[in-house]
Amino acid sequence: MKYSTYLEYKPEIQGFFDHRTNTISYVVADVQTSTCAIVDSVMDYDQPSGTLFFENADAIIDYIREKEYSVAWILETHVHADHLSAAPYLQEKLGGKIAIGKYIVDVQDTFGKVFNEGTEFARDGSQFDQLWSDGDQFTIGSIPAFAMHTPGHTPADMVYVIGDAVFAGDTMFMPDFGTARCDFPGGSAETMYQSTQKIFELPDEMRMFMCHDYLPEGRTEYQWETTVGEQKNNNIHLKEGTDSQAFIRQRTERDTQLGMPKLIIPSIQTNMRGGEIPNQEDNGVSYLKTPINGAFSKK
């Protein structure tokens, strides 16, 4: 199917903004069939107390039940480093298949070693119901959709095109904030540049929805919707015509100035398991490990 054909389908989209992690989750619906997908859900986590709760996920559940939608897919754009996924909780309450890009196996292999996971931690993506390859097609009710592999931030990042809507994950932010960092294990500014050029091949009119907004200087309201055309014309890191080497230099320099996301350690351990926390130990308690002077330390 040609990209332009997707413009004929306009899903209803509702965003849910989490102020704790600056994350936007989405319910993407075909109102004609009352079918929807959930994109990049959030499980709430109070780090000082080690407490999990579901305020964000319950808001999504209430919305879907009020609309009387059925859930076809629970989509993850990648293994997030800044929030924990609520995918298993949502699946238990609403159904649907949990899906992520097939290169999750590379992330599991890398971070399985970082966290010294034992053989009980499967590194084959089996925690998910569907592993996408680049270009795989699916539907939300009658609305066509496909997965686009966009590595750079991580090896497994996917962008989802659902009708005329593009869900960018962490590949790109709003035009006045630029692009995502590329200094995590397996990340690459060069690869990120190539991925953004794939996105720029989409029609300018396509709506684009961000996974995060950090309220850059000069803006007073959070925003998470733009268009492919606006990104091409105004993205501060790589608007159309930006030289690849210039982007790589800028992105690499910027990344050296960034600290680690505050929830990176619990997030990755949970999200590489499809949103499940590690198994309980013999005392009935689950634990998250913190590597000391390991892969996340700023030495």
C-alpha positions as a Markdown table, in Angstrom:
| # | Residue | x | y | z |
|---|---|---|---|---|
| 1 | Met | 0.0 | 0.0 | 0.0 |
| 2 | Lys | 1.3 | 3.4 | -0.9 |
| 3 | Tyr | 2.0 | 5.9 | 1.9 |
| 4 | Ser | -0.5 | 8.3 | 0.5 |
| 5 | Thr | -3.3 | 5.8 | 0.8 |
| 6 | Tyr | -3.0 | 5.9 | 4.6 |
| 7 | Leu | -4.1 | 9.5 | 4.5 |
| 8 | Glu | -7.6 | 8.3 | 3.7 |
| 9 | Tyr | -7.9 | 6.8 | 7.2 |
| 10 | Lys | -8.2 | 9.1 | 10.2 |
| 11 | Pro | -8.2 | 7.3 | 13.6 |
| 12 | Glu | -9.6 | 9.0 | 16.7 |
| 13 | Ile | -6.6 | 9.7 | 19.0 |
| 14 | Gln | -6.7 | 10.4 | 22.7 |
| 15 | Gly | -3.5 | 11.3 | 24.6 |
| 16 | Phe | -2.8 | 10.7 | 28.3 |
| 17 | Phe | 0.0 | 12.8 | 29.7 |
| 18 | Asp | 2.0 | 11.6 | 32.7 |
| 19 | His | 3.5 | 14.5 | 34.5 |
| 20 | Arg | 5.8 | 12.3 | 36.6 |
| 21 | Thr | 7.7 | 11.0 | 33.5 |
| 22 | Asn | 6.6 | 13.5 | 30.8 |
| 23 | Thr | 5.3 | 10.6 | 28.8 |
| 24 | Ile | 2.3 | 10.6 | 26.5 |
| 25 | Ser | 0.3 | 7.3 | 26.1 |
| 26 | Tyr | -2.3 | 7.0 | 23.4 |
| 27 | Val | -5.5 | 5.3 | 22.6 |
| 28 | Val | -5.9 | 5.0 | 18.8 |
| 29 | Ala | -9.4 | 4.0 | 17.7 |
| 30 | Asp | -11.4 | 3.1 | 14.6 |
| 31 | Val | -14.7 | 4.5 | 15.7 |
| 32 | Gln | -16.6 | 2.7 | 13.0 |
| 33 | Thr | -15.6 | -0.7 | 14.4 |
| 34 | Ser | -15.1 | 0.4 | 18.0 |
| 35 | Thr | -11.6 | -1.2 | 17.9 |
| 36 | Cys | -8.5 | 0.5 | 19.4 |
| 37 | Ala | -4.8 | 0.1 | 20.2 |
| 38 | Ile | -2.9 | 1.5 | 23.2 |
| 39 | Val | 0.5 | 3.0 | 22.5 |
| 40 | Asp | 3.3 | 3.3 | 25.1 |
| 41 | Ser | 1.4 | 2.9 | 28.4 |
| 42 | Val | 2.8 | 3.9 | 31.8 |
| 43 | Met | 2.9 | 1.9 | 35.0 |
| 44 | Asp | 3.4 | 4.3 | 37.9 |
| 45 | Tyr | 6.4 | 3.7 | 40.2 |
| 46 | Asp | 7.4 | 5.5 | 43.4 |
| 47 | Gln | 11.1 | 4.9 | 43.5 |
| 48 | Pro | 11.8 | 5.9 | 47.1 |
| 49 | Ser | 9.3 | 3.4 | 48.4 |
| 50 | Gly | 9.5 | 0.9 | 45.6 |
| 51 | Thr | 5.8 | 1.0 | 45.2 |
| 52 | Leu | 3.9 | 0.2 | 41.9 |
| 53 | Phe | 0.5 | 1.6 | 41.2 |
| 54 | Phe | -1.8 | 2.2 | 38.2 |
| 55 | Glu | -3.2 | 5.7 | 38.1 |
| 56 | Asn | -2.3 | 6.3 | 34.5 |
| 57 | Ala | -3.3 | 2.8 | 33.3 |
| 58 | Asp | -6.6 | 3.0 | 35.1 |
| 59 | Ala | -7.4 | 6.3 | 33.3 |
| 60 | Ile | -6.9 | 4.6 | 30.0 |
| 61 | Ile | -9.1 | 1.7 | 31.1 |
| 62 | Asp | -11.9 | 4.0 | 32.2 |
| 63 | Tyr | -11.7 | 5.8 | 28.9 |
| 64 | Ile | -11.8 | 2.6 | 26.8 |
| 65 | Arg | -14.7 | 1.2 | 28.8 |
| 66 | Glu | -16.6 | 4.4 | 28.5 |
| 67 | Lys | -16.2 | 4.4 | 24.8 |
| 68 | Glu | -17.0 | 0.7 | 24.7 |
| 69 | Tyr | -13.9 | -0.1 | 22.6 |
| 70 | Ser | -12.3 | -3.5 | 22.2 |
| 71 | Val | -8.5 | -3.5 | 22.4 |
| 72 | Ala | -6.7 | -5.2 | 19.5 |
| 73 | Trp | -3.1 | -4.2 | 20.2 |
| 74 | Ile | -0.9 | -2.9 | 23.1 |
| 75 | Leu | 2.0 | -1.4 | 21.2 |
| 76 | Glu | 5.5 | -0.6 | 22.6 |
| 77 | Thr | 7.7 | 1.6 | 20.4 |
| 78 | His | 10.8 | 0.4 | 22.3 |
| 79 | Val | 12.2 | -0.6 | 25.7 |
| 80 | His | 11.7 | 2.7 | 27.5 |
| 81 | Ala | 14.3 | 3.9 | 29.9 |
| 82 | Asp | 12.2 | 6.6 | 31.5 |
| 83 | His | 9.0 | 4.9 | 32.6 |
| 84 | Leu | 7.7 | 1.4 | 33.3 |
| 85 | Ser | 5.2 | -0.2 | 30.9 |
| 86 | Ala | 1.7 | -1.1 | 32.1 |
| 87 | Ala | 1.2 | -3.5 | 29.1 |
| 88 | Pro | 0.5 | -6.7 | 31.2 |
| 89 | Tyr | -1.9 | -4.9 | 33.5 |
| 90 | Leu | -3.8 | -3.4 | 30.6 |
| 91 | Gln | -3.9 | -6.8 | 28.8 |
| 92 | Glu | -5.3 | -8.5 | 31.9 |
| 93 | Lys | -8.0 | -5.9 | 32.2 |
| 94 | Leu | -8.8 | -5.3 | 28.5 |
| 95 | Gly | -7.3 | -8.0 | 26.3 |
| 96 | Gly | -5.2 | -7.3 | 23.2 |
| 97 | Lys | -1.8 | -8.5 | 22.0 |
| 98 | Ile | 1.4 | -6.9 | 23.3 |
| 99 | Ala | 3.8 | -6.0 | 20.5 |
| 100 | Ile | 7.3 | -4.6 | 20.0 |
| 101 | Gly | 10.0 | -4.7 | 17.3 |
| 102 | Lys | 11.9 | -7.9 | 16.8 |
| 103 | Tyr | 15.2 | -6.4 | 17.8 |
| 104 | Ile | 14.0 | -6.5 | 21.4 |
| 105 | Val | 16.2 | -9.7 | 21.5 |
| 106 | Asp | 19.3 | -7.5 | 21.1 |
| 107 | Val | 18.2 | -5.3 | 24.0 |
| 108 | Gln | 17.5 | -8.3 | 26.1 |
| 109 | Asp | 20.9 | -9.8 | 25.4 |
| 110 | Thr | 22.7 | -6.5 | 26.2 |
| 111 | Phe | 20.8 | -5.7 | 29.4 |
| 112 | Gly | 20.5 | -9.3 | 30.5 |
| 113 | Lys | 24.3 | -9.1 | 30.9 |
| 114 | Val | 24.2 | -5.7 | 32.5 |
| 115 | Phe | 21.9 | -6.9 | 35.2 |
| 116 | Asn | 23.5 | -10.4 | 35.4 |
| 117 | Glu | 20.2 | -12.1 | 34.7 |
| 118 | Gly | 20.2 | -15.9 | 35.1 |
| 119 | Thr | 19.1 | -18.4 | 32.5 |
| 120 | Glu | 15.5 | -18.1 | 33.7 |
| 121 | Phe | 15.4 | -14.7 | 31.9 |
| 122 | Ala | 14.5 | -15.5 | 28.3 |
| 123 | Arg | 16.3 | -13.4 | 25.7 |
| 124 | Asp | 14.1 | -14.4 | 22.7 |
| 125 | Gly | 11.3 | -11.9 | 22.9 |
| 126 | Ser | 8.8 | -14.5 | 24.2 |
| 127 | Gln | 7.5 | -12.1 | 26.8 |
| 128 | Phe | 5.6 | -10.4 | 23.9 |
| 129 | Asp | 2.8 | -11.7 | 21.7 |
| 130 | Gln | 4.1 | -10.1 | 18.5 |
| 131 | Leu | 7.6 | -9.1 | 17.3 |
| 132 | Trp | 7.5 | -6.8 | 14.3 |
| 133 | Ser | 9.8 | -6.6 | 11.4 |
| 134 | Asp | 10.3 | -3.5 | 9.4 |
| 135 | Gly | 7.3 | -2.9 | 7.2 |
| 136 | Asp | 5.0 | -5.5 | 8.9 |
| 137 | Gln | 1.3 | -4.6 | 8.3 |
| 138 | Phe | -1.6 | -4.9 | 10.7 |
| 139 | Thr | -4.9 | -3.3 | 11.3 |
| 140 | Ile | -6.9 | -1.4 | 14.0 |
| 141 | Gly | -10.4 | -2.4 | 13.0 |
| 142 | Ser | -10.6 | -1.3 | 9.4 |
| 143 | Ile | -7.7 | 1.1 | 9.6 |
| 144 | Pro | -4.4 | -0.1 | 8.0 |
| 145 | Ala | -1.2 | 0.2 | 10.0 |
| 146 | Phe | 2.4 | -0.7 | 9.7 |
| 147 | Ala | 5.6 | -0.9 | 11.8 |
| 148 | Met | 8.7 | 1.0 | 10.7 |
| 149 | His | 12.1 | 0.1 | 12.2 |
| 150 | Thr | 13.8 | 3.3 | 13.4 |
| 151 | Pro | 16.9 | 2.4 | 15.4 |
| 152 | Gly | 19.3 | 4.9 | 16.7 |
| 153 | His | 18.0 | 5.7 | 20.2 |
| 154 | Thr | 18.0 | 1.9 | 20.8 |
| 155 | Pro | 18.4 | -0.9 | 18.4 |
| 156 | Ala | 14.8 | -1.9 | 18.7 |
| 157 | Asp | 12.9 | 1.4 | 18.2 |
| 158 | Met | 9.8 | 1.2 | 16.0 |
| 159 | Val | 7.5 | 4.0 | 14.6 |
| 160 | Tyr | 3.9 | 3.0 | 14.1 |
| 161 | Val | 1.9 | 4.4 | 11.2 |
| 162 | Ile | -1.8 | 4.0 | 11.8 |
| 163 | Gly | -3.9 | 5.6 | 9.1 |
| 164 | Asp | -2.8 | 9.2 | 8.8 |
| 165 | Ala | -1.2 | 9.1 | 12.3 |
| 166 | Val | 2.5 | 8.5 | 13.1 |
| 167 | Phe | 3.6 | 7.5 | 16.6 |
| 168 | Ala | 7.2 | 8.5 | 16.8 |
| 169 | Gly | 8.2 | 6.9 | 20.1 |
| 170 | Asp | 11.6 | 8.3 | 21.2 |
| 171 | Thr | 13.0 | 8.7 | 17.7 |
| 172 | Met | 11.8 | 12.4 | 17.4 |
| 173 | Phe | 10.4 | 15.0 | 19.8 |
| 174 | Met | 8.5 | 18.2 | 19.0 |
| 175 | Pro | 10.3 | 20.3 | 16.4 |
| 176 | Asp | 11.5 | 22.8 | 19.0 |
| 177 | Phe | 13.1 | 20.0 | 21.1 |
| 178 | Gly | 14.7 | 17.9 | 18.3 |
| 179 | Thr | 15.6 | 14.2 | 18.6 |
| 180 | Ala | 16.2 | 11.5 | 21.2 |
| 181 | Arg | 19.6 | 10.7 | 22.7 |
| 182 | Cys | 21.7 | 8.1 | 21.1 |
| 183 | Asp | 24.2 | 7.2 | 23.9 |
| 184 | Phe | 22.5 | 4.2 | 25.4 |
| 185 | Pro | 24.1 | 0.7 | 24.7 |
| 186 | Gly | 23.3 | -0.1 | 21.0 |
| 187 | Gly | 22.4 | 3.5 | 20.2 |
| 188 | Ser | 24.0 | 5.4 | 17.3 |
| 189 | Ala | 23.6 | 9.0 | 16.1 |
| 190 | Glu | 24.5 | 7.9 | 12.5 |
| 191 | Thr | 21.7 | 5.3 | 12.6 |
| 192 | Met | 19.3 | 7.8 | 14.1 |
| 193 | Tyr | 19.9 | 10.1 | 11.1 |
| 194 | Gln | 19.1 | 7.3 | 8.7 |
| 195 | Ser | 15.9 | 6.5 | 10.6 |
| 196 | Thr | 14.7 | 10.1 | 10.5 |
| 197 | Gln | 15.2 | 10.1 | 6.8 |
| 198 | Lys | 12.8 | 7.1 | 6.5 |
| 199 | Ile | 10.2 | 9.1 | 8.5 |
| 200 | Phe | 10.6 | 12.1 | 6.2 |
| 201 | Glu | 9.6 | 9.9 | 3.3 |
| 202 | Leu | 6.1 | 9.8 | 4.8 |
| 203 | Pro | 3.5 | 12.4 | 3.5 |
| 204 | Asp | 3.9 | 15.8 | 4.9 |
| 205 | Glu | 0.2 | 15.9 | 5.9 |
| 206 | Met | 0.5 | 12.9 | 8.3 |
| 207 | Arg | -0.1 | 13.8 | 11.9 |
| 208 | Met | 2.8 | 12.9 | 14.2 |
| 209 | Phe | 2.5 | 12.1 | 17.9 |
| 210 | Met | 5.3 | 12.3 | 20.4 |
| 211 | Cys | 6.0 | 9.9 | 23.3 |
| 212 | His | 7.5 | 12.7 | 25.4 |
| 213 | Asp | 7.5 | 16.5 | 25.8 |
| 214 | Tyr | 9.9 | 18.3 | 28.2 |
| 215 | Leu | 8.6 | 21.8 | 27.8 |
| 216 | Pro | 11.6 | 23.4 | 26.1 |
| 217 | Glu | 12.6 | 27.0 | 26.9 |
| 218 | Gly | 10.3 | 29.5 | 25.3 |
| 219 | Arg | 7.2 | 27.3 | 25.5 |
| 220 | Thr | 4.7 | 27.4 | 28.3 |
| 221 | Glu | 2.4 | 24.5 | 27.4 |
| 222 | Tyr | 3.1 | 20.8 | 26.8 |
| 223 | Gln | 2.6 | 19.7 | 23.3 |
| 224 | Trp | 2.7 | 16.3 | 21.6 |
| 225 | Glu | 1.2 | 16.6 | 18.1 |
| 226 | Thr | 2.8 | 17.9 | 15.0 |
| 227 | Thr | 3.1 | 16.8 | 11.4 |
| 228 | Val | 5.8 | 15.2 | 9.2 |
| 229 | Gly | 6.0 | 18.4 | 7.2 |
| 230 | Glu | 6.5 | 20.5 | 10.3 |
| 231 | Gln | 9.3 | 18.2 | 11.4 |
| 232 | Lys | 11.0 | 18.4 | 8.0 |
| 233 | Asn | 10.8 | 22.2 | 8.0 |
| 234 | Asn | 11.5 | 23.1 | 11.6 |
| 235 | Asn | 13.1 | 20.3 | 13.7 |
| 236 | Ile | 16.0 | 22.0 | 15.4 |
| 237 | His | 18.3 | 19.0 | 15.0 |
| 238 | Leu | 17.7 | 17.8 | 11.5 |
| 239 | Lys | 15.2 | 19.7 | 9.4 |
| 240 | Glu | 15.2 | 18.6 | 5.8 |
| 241 | Gly | 18.6 | 19.3 | 4.2 |
| 242 | Thr | 20.6 | 18.9 | 7.4 |
| 243 | Asp | 24.0 | 17.2 | 6.7 |
| 244 | Ser | 24.4 | 13.8 | 8.4 |
| 245 | Gln | 27.8 | 14.7 | 9.8 |
| 246 | Ala | 26.5 | 17.9 | 11.2 |
| 247 | Phe | 23.7 | 16.1 | 12.9 |
| 248 | Ile | 26.0 | 13.4 | 14.3 |
| 249 | Arg | 28.4 | 16.0 | 15.8 |
| 250 | Gln | 25.5 | 17.9 | 17.4 |
| 251 | Arg | 23.8 | 14.8 | 18.7 |
| 252 | Thr | 27.0 | 13.3 | 20.1 |
| 253 | Glu | 28.0 | 16.5 | 21.8 |
| 254 | Arg | 24.5 | 17.0 | 23.3 |
| 255 | Asp | 24.5 | 13.4 | 24.6 |
| 256 | Thr | 27.7 | 14.0 | 26.6 |
| 257 | Gln | 25.9 | 16.7 | 28.6 |
| 258 | Leu | 22.9 | 14.5 | 29.6 |
| 259 | Gly | 22.5 | 12.6 | 32.8 |
| 260 | Met | 20.8 | 9.2 | 33.0 |
| 261 | Pro | 17.0 | 9.2 | 33.2 |
| 262 | Lys | 16.0 | 8.8 | 36.9 |
| 263 | Leu | 14.0 | 5.7 | 36.3 |
| 264 | Ile | 16.3 | 4.0 | 33.8 |
| 265 | Ile | 17.3 | 1.1 | 36.1 |
| 266 | Pro | 13.8 | -0.1 | 37.1 |
| 267 | Ser | 12.4 | 0.8 | 33.7 |
| 268 | Ile | 14.8 | -1.3 | 31.6 |
| 269 | Gln | 14.6 | -4.3 | 34.0 |
| 270 | Thr | 10.8 | -4.2 | 33.8 |
| 271 | Asn | 10.3 | -3.3 | 30.1 |
| 272 | Met | 12.7 | -5.8 | 28.7 |
| 273 | Arg | 10.4 | -8.4 | 30.3 |
| 274 | Gly | 7.4 | -6.9 | 28.5 |
| 275 | Gly | 6.3 | -4.9 | 31.5 |
| 276 | Glu | 6.6 | -7.6 | 34.1 |
| 277 | Ile | 8.7 | -7.1 | 37.2 |
| 278 | Pro | 11.3 | -9.7 | 38.1 |
| 279 | Asn | 10.0 | -12.9 | 39.7 |
| 280 | Gln | 9.4 | -13.0 | 43.5 |
| 281 | Glu | 12.2 | -14.5 | 45.5 |
| 282 | Asp | 11.8 | -17.1 | 48.2 |
| 283 | Asn | 10.5 | -14.5 | 50.7 |
| 284 | Gly | 7.6 | -13.5 | 48.3 |
| 285 | Val | 9.2 | -10.1 | 47.4 |
| 286 | Ser | 10.4 | -8.9 | 44.0 |
| 287 | Tyr | 13.6 | -7.0 | 43.7 |
| 288 | Leu | 15.2 | -4.7 | 41.2 |
| 289 | Lys | 19.0 | -4.6 | 40.9 |
| 290 | Thr | 21.2 | -1.5 | 40.8 |
| 291 | Pro | 24.6 | -2.1 | 39.2 |
| 292 | Ile | 27.3 | -0.2 | 41.1 |
| 293 | Asn | 29.7 | 1.6 | 38.9 |
| 294 | Gly | 28.2 | -0.3 | 36.0 |
| 295 | Ala | 26.8 | 0.5 | 32.6 |
| 296 | Phe | 24.8 | 3.5 | 33.9 |
| 297 | Ser | 27.4 | 5.2 | 36.0 |
| 298 | Lys | 28.7 | 8.6 | 35.0 |
| 299 | Lys | 32.4 | 8.3 | 35.8 |
